[in-house]
């Protein structure tokens, strides 16, 4: 089904855009926290990943406060969260920078969670996906909102083989938490 993918184990790149952030006056962009909606949506994203059996072996997360808080709230929905690496290069990263971070993933990791920002994440998903199930790729191209999750699957002996057009976009969802 993954037409242009290589050989090797099935690997999954789970891309999670940070949850909705607040815009407090005088707070630099990197330090912006989650808004109340983001604090509801981040756990919903973690729950959605668990329900879909998409728990990662490793997480790469931007150092921005809103991304870190998204990770903390999402991973709190899982029994034992995997290791996380906070990478300052993921903040405001474009496709080459994001792909470089993914390429550094150890070969034993089969499912990698990447938590970051737009427009980089949306562009990364669109560039890596050679095809998608249903209309998922079209949905990503229309809008990749906060808390959106995209799952790319491909086969490869290591993460360096992941290249534009080699993955299949297997799932796209936008979990939302319930208002209280």
C-alpha positions in Angstrom: 0.0 0.0 0.0 2.9 2.4 0.6 3.9 2.5 -3.0 7.3 4.3 -2.9 8.4 3.1 0.5 11.4 0.9 1.0 11.9 -2.4 2.8 12.3 -2.9 6.5 10.0 -2.6 9.4 6.8 -0.5 9.3 7.5 2.9 10.8 5.1 5.6 11.8 5.7 9.3 12.2 2.9 10.8 14.3 2.8 14.6 13.8 1.0 16.6 16.5 0.5 20.3 16.3 0.6 22.0 19.7 -2.8 22.7 21.2 -4.5 26.1 21.2 -2.2 28.7 22.8 -3.0 31.9 24.7 -1.7 35.4 23.6 -0.9 37.1 26.9 0.2 40.7 26.5 4.0 41.2 26.8 4.8 37.4 26.7 7.3 36.5 24.0 6.0 34.0 21.4 8.3 31.1 22.6 6.9 31.5 26.2 3.2 31.6 25.3 1.2 29.0 27.3 -1.8 27.0 26.3 -5.2 28.7 26.3 -8.1 27.0 28.2 -9.2 25.3 25.0 -5.7 24.0 24.5 -5.7 22.6 28.1 -8.8 20.7 27.1 -7.7 19.6 23.7 -4.2 18.3 24.5 -5.5 15.5 26.8 -8.0 14.6 24.1 -5.1 14.3 21.6 -3.3 11.9 24.0 -6.5 9.9 24.5 -7.0 9.7 20.7 -3.5 8.4 20.2 -4.0 5.8 22.9 -7.3 4.7 21.5 -5.9 4.3 18.0 -2.9 2.3 19.4 -0.5 5.0 18.2 1.6 5.4 21.3 5.2 6.4 20.4 8.5 4.9 21.3 10.0 8.4 21.4 8.8 11.9 21.3 10.5 15.0 19.8 9.1 18.2 21.1 9.7 21.9 20.5 11.0 23.8 23.5 8.1 26.4 23.2 6.0 26.4 26.3 2.8 25.6 24.4 4.4 22.6 22.8 5.8 21.3 26.1 2.5 21.7 27.8 0.8 19.9 24.9 3.2 17.0 25.4 2.8 16.9 29.2 -1.1 16.9 29.0 -1.2 14.4 26.1 1.3 12.0 27.5 -0.5 12.1 30.9 -3.2 10.1 29.2 -0.9 7.1 28.8 0.3 4.7 31.6 4.0 5.2 31.1 5.0 7.9 28.6 8.0 7.2 26.3 11.2 9.3 26.5 10.9 12.8 25.2 13.6 15.0 23.6 13.1 18.7 23.7 14.7 20.2 20.6 15.0 24.0 20.3 15.5 23.6 16.5 11.9 22.4 16.2 10.6 25.9 17.2 9.6 27.7 14.0 11.3 24.9 11.9 10.7 24.5 8.2 10.6 21.1 6.4 14.4 20.6 6.0 14.9 21.3 9.7 12.1 19.1 10.8 13.2 16.3 8.5 16.8 16.6 9.8 15.5 16.1 13.4 13.5 13.1 12.3 16.5 11.6 10.5 18.4 11.6 13.8 15.9 9.2 15.3 17.5 5.9 16.5 16.8 2.9 14.2 15.1 0.9 17.0 12.3 3.5 17.2 9.3 2.4 15.2 6.8 5.0 16.1 8.0 8.6 16.6 5.9 11.5 17.8 6.8 15.0 16.6 5.2 17.9 18.4 5.7 21.4 16.9 4.3 24.3 15.0 2.7 25.4 11.8 3.4 26.0 9.0 6.3 23.6 9.2 4.3 20.6 10.4 1.6 21.0 7.7 4.3 21.4 5.1 6.2 18.4 6.3 3.1 16.1 6.2 2.2 17.3 2.7 5.7 16.8 1.4 6.3 13.3 2.9 2.9 11.9 1.9 3.0 10.3 -1.5 -0.6 9.3 -1.0 -3.2 9.0 1.7 -6.1 6.9 2.8 -9.5 8.5 2.1 -9.2 12.3 1.7 -6.7 12.8 4.6 -4.1 14.5 2.5 -6.6 17.0 1.1 -7.8 17.7 4.6 -4.2 18.5 5.7 -3.7 20.8 2.7 -6.9 22.7 3.6 -6.1 23.2 7.3 -3.8 21.7 9.9 -5.4 23.2 13.0 -4.1 23.2 16.6 -4.2 19.7 18.2 -4.3 18.1 14.7 -2.7 14.7 14.4 -1.4 13.2 11.2 0.1 9.7 11.0 2.5 8.8 8.2 3.5 5.2 7.6 6.4 3.9 5.6 8.9 1.1 5.5 12.6 1.6 6.1 15.6 0.2 7.9 16.3 3.5 9.5 14.8 7.0 9.7 17.3 8.5 7.2 15.3 6.7 4.4 12.2 8.9 5.0 12.0 11.3 2.1 9.4 13.4 0.3 6.7 11.3 -1.3 7.7 8.0 0.4 5.1 7.8 3.2 1.4 7.0 3.2 -0.8 9.4 5.3 -2.9 6.8 7.1 -4.8 9.0 9.6 -5.7 12.6 10.2 -7.9 13.8 13.1 -8.4 16.9 15.2 -9.3 15.9 18.7 -11.3 18.3 20.8 -11.8 18.2 24.6 -15.2 18.7 26.1 -16.1 22.1 27.5 -17.0 21.9 31.2 
